[in-house]
Amino acid sequence: MRNGSIRGARGRVRPLTLHGDPVLHARCAEVTDFGAGLAELVEDLFATMYAARGVGLAANQVGVSLRVFVYDCPDDEDVRHLGHVVNPRLVTADGVVVRGPEGCLSLPGLEAATERYDHAVVEGFSVTGEPVTVHGTGFFARCLQHEWDHLEGGVYADRVKGWRRTRLLRRVRRAPWHP
């Protein structure tokens, strides 16, 4: 396989935006230019996600407030899902609600039990402007919902409730990366 055909091989690793940065808490703007800059951003997102050992990454997690995310994530059957979505819409999130461990590259080293549906469908576009529809079940459905939340200005900590939220926010304040 040629080096150029590996997702992220041509991208550069960008610094991650950490919890508390305003860009993570504002709705991202629609992409209007499907040119070379967008293709470069997608490659950089893949490179950054792989360097950080993540399974998904939204553009605002590298400080870019645009509606784009990438993923390389297994589902519960260990089937690998690899791709990106530009201007995604979460059209379906249904099925059984599952509380499971969830982490985030913008809250490094932390995780909390978070409720998510076990089925999700996202529609949007490819980097070249072609329509795409992505179906996810299990862990991959969790990933799709997690990345879509980022583009809406949310992080998984916003979905954690009760004593779990109190404990998570205490751990955020004590984290070495927290300002």
N, C-alpha and C positions, 0 to 999 in steps of 0.2 A: 504494500500500500504506500502510495506516495505521501510524503509529509504534509502537503497542502490539503489532502482530503480528510485529515483528522480534525474534528471540530476543535477550535481554539488554538491550533498549532501556529497560526499566524497572528494570534492575538497577543496583547500585552496584559500582564497582571496588573490590575488597578487596586488601589487601596480600598478596603471595605469601609462603608459608612456604618457607624456604630449607633446603637440605641440611644435616643436622646437628640440626635441630629434632626433638625426640622425637615430635611428632605424626606425622611422616612415617615413623617406624619402629615404629609400633604398629598392630595390626589395628583397623580402624574398626568402630564399633558399627552394628548393624542399625537402619534407620529404622523407627520404630513409629508415628509421627504423620504422616499424609499430608495435613496441613492447610496453612494459609497460610504458615507458617514455612518449610516445605519448598519451596513454590512460590517464595518469595522467595530462598531459597538457590540454587535452580536458575537463576533469573534473574541473580543475582549471579555465579554461576560462569560463565555465558555472557559477561556484561559483562567480567569479569576476564580470561577466556581471549582475547576479542577485543582487549582493550586491550594484552595482552602478546603478541599475534600468535601464539597457540598453536593447536593443532588438537585438543586435549583438555585437560581439567582435572578433577582429583578434589577432593572437598570438603576433604580434609586438606591440600591445597596452599594453602588459605586459612585453615588452622587449625581446621577443623571436622571432628571425628573421626566422621563418619557415612559410610555406604556409598552414596555418590552420585557419579556423574561425568557430564560433558557432553562432547560432541564435535562438531566440524565439520571433517571430514577426508575427503580424497579417497582413493580406492583406486588401484591401479596403472593402471586404465583411465580415470582422471581423472573418475570418477563421485563426486559430492559426497554424503557421508553426514552428516546433521545430526540430533542428538537427545540424549537423556539416558537414564540407567539408574539406578534406585534399587534397592538391595539386589541387585546383580548377582552372578551365578554364572558363572564361566567353565566352560561345559559341554564345549567342544571347543577344543583347540588342537592342530592336526595339519597334515599335509602336509609340504612341504619346509621344512627349517630354513634360513633365510636370515640371513646376517650383513650388517647394514646400519647406516648411521649413525643414531644415535638421540640426541635431546636431551631436555631437560626444563625446564619453566619454573621448577622448584625448584633447578636447577643452571644458572643463566642463562649463556649464552655458551659452554657446553661441549657436546661430543658425543663419542660413542665407538661403534665398531663393536660391535653387540650382536646376539646370535642370538635370533631369534624364528621361530615357525612362520608359514607364509604363509596359514593359514586359522584362523579363530577364530569361535566362537559364544558369545554371552553372553545369558543369560536373566535377567530381573528384572521390574521394574515401572516404570510411568510415574509422574509426579508425582501423578497422581490415583488411583494404585493399580491401574491396568489392567496385565495381564501383557504383557510385550514380549519379543521375541526378535530379536537383532541378529546378522546374519551378516557377517563381514568377510573380505576377501581382500587379499593384498599389504600395502601400506602401512596400509590401514585395519585389517587384522588385527593389525598391529604396534601401532597406536594402542589397540585394545581390550585387548590383553594388557598394555600399558604402564599404562593407567589402572586396570585390575583389580589389577595389582601394587601400585599406590599404596594401594588400599583394604586390601590384605593386609599393609601395613607395609613395602613394599619400594620401591626406586628402581632405575632401569635400571643404575646403577653396581654394584649387587649382582650383576648377571648378567654383567658384563664380567670376563673371565678373563685371567690371565697378565700379560704386559708391557703389554697395553692397560689393564688395571686399575691397574697401578702408575703408568702415565703419567697416567691420568684422575685418580686420587687426588692425585697431585702437583699437577696443574692446579687441583683443588678447593682445596687448601691455599693456593695462590698467588692465587686469585680475589679480587678486591676486595670481594666480598660475604661472604667467609668470615670468621668471627669470629677 
